[in-house]
Amino acid sequence: MDFGGSIQTSLFAYGLMAVVSLLAAVMVQGIVVVLQRTQKKPQAPTSVSISVAPSANETEAHVAAGAAAVYAVLGAHRLVHIGDASRAPGWAAYGRSVHHTSHAPRRSGR
């Protein structure tokens, strides 16, 4: 195959890829349009009563934001407890001991 033939083949391949990618883009756009038309219309949001009094404590604002997020995701649920997770020393001590023993030199029985 000569140089002119390889240029012609390359240009044909380039044009073919452009046509295929254009057809794929049109097909994807058609799928998007069909799915948008078949999708349900969003319902009006339900009303939620909130307190408009400013919070003196920022933690209370965080709790209120957490409760609002739970309500938004799950609906009406009751939060039983909000607080810091207890930090038991057991896990940290075990992790430190495993880490330190991994550095200990091993003695062979020779």
Summary of the structure (lengths in Angstrom):
residues: 110
radius of gyration: 32.2
end to end distance: 72.2
largest distance: 82.8
contacts: 149
relative contact order: 0.04
helix: 60%
strand: 0%
